[in-house]
Amino acid sequence: MNHGGELSILLCSETGGTYCLRHSQRTTEYMGPKAYLDLGCVEEGRVFNVYAQIKLMDARWEPIGCDKLAGPYSTCPIFTLHYELPSGEERWRYVGNRALHQWNATIFNEFYGEFEVDAELASATNAYFYFENPAAGTTIILDNVEIKELLLEADTQYLDMMETCTKVSV
């Protein structure tokens, strides 16, 4: 699914796989590829890590850089969680990239973020996430997107991460 623009599959071996997801023809910074979130995993107190590999390209298919430290003026991708409350009210949560390195326009950059489920998010009746924020016209290329639960207590049952909660991969 997408949040405006056009989605396509791109041959992409830079990240170790075969294909990447390309989101092009974005007309606003708010557009980004989206996926629905499994609400079965969204329980109060759980903490989730968000991982992705992202590259930005301009209309001439030239790599684009961004400044993660520019605060509200940054055009780097952010992870957005959009959800609906039982009352029908819509809410958004924004997660910035906490990867320690600066953005390098010529390679896929690691995205790392984290969000905690509070009572409001746990009560959501519908939720999806997407990556947004690069300027209109910028193509977002995504690979290896994962949302994994951060286990805060010792795993005495030695559960594999796949057993703790559904994992979303793109």
C-alpha positions, -999 to +999 in steps of 0.1 A: +000+000+000+010+036-003+001+069+011+001+088-023+025+086-051+035+054-070+049+021-056+071-002-076+096-030-071+132-022-079+161-046-086+184-039-057+213-060-046+231-033-025+215-045+007+221-082+002+187-090-013+172-090-047+145-063-046+136-031-029+105-010-026+105+023-045+081+051-037+082+077-064+060+106-077+054+119-043+037+153-044+041+162-007+066+155+021+038+136+039+036+108+013+052+075+020+048+038+016+025+024+042+017-009+058-010-019+083+002-027+118-010-060+135-029-047+166-025-081+182+010-071+192+001-036+204-002-040+241+005-013+267+041-014+280+056-031+250+085-014+233+093-018+196+124-011+175+120+000+139+147-009+114+150-001+077+176+006+050+167+038+031+181+056+001+168+089-014+169+098-051+159+130-069+139+133-102+171+128-122+179+096-103+207+112-084+213+103-047+201+129-022+216+136+012+199+150+043+208+163+077+193+142+106+204+169+131+185+197+115+155+192+137+122+204+122+141+216+091+154+181+083+142+164+051+154+130+063+129+102+065+109+097+097+088+067+108+051+077+113+026+057+131-010+067+123-038+052+144-075+056+151-090+056+186-124+039+194-139+074+193-129+077+156-103+103+164-071+100+144-036+103+160+000+103+147+033+094+164+066+104+148+099+085+153+131+100+141+162+082+130+184+074+160+211+057+140+244+072+151+260+078+117+254+108+095+234+103+063+255+093+033+236+100+000+255+074-020+245+043+000+215+028+018+214+043+052+203+026+084+172+038+101+167+029+137+139+042+159+119+031+189+083+035+202+066+024+233+029+014+234+009+035+259-027+031+269-039+053+241-021+034+213-031+001+229-067+011+225-064+018+188-089+002+165-068+006+133-032+015+127-007+018+099+029+031+096+048+048+068+080+066+062+077+103+053+094+137+053+117+139+023+107+168+000+081+164-026+096+148-058+121+127-038+120+090-044+122+069-012+138+034-017+132+010+012+146-024+021+147-047+051+120-029+071+114-046+104+094-038+135+107-060+164+097-061+200+125-050+224+125-075+252+131-055+284+131-085+308+152-117+306+138-142+282+137-172+305+118-193+280+144-186+253+118-176+228+129-168+193+120-132+183+095-145+158+076-161+187+073-130+208+052-109+184+044-108+148+072-092+128+065-069+098+090-071+069+091-053+036 
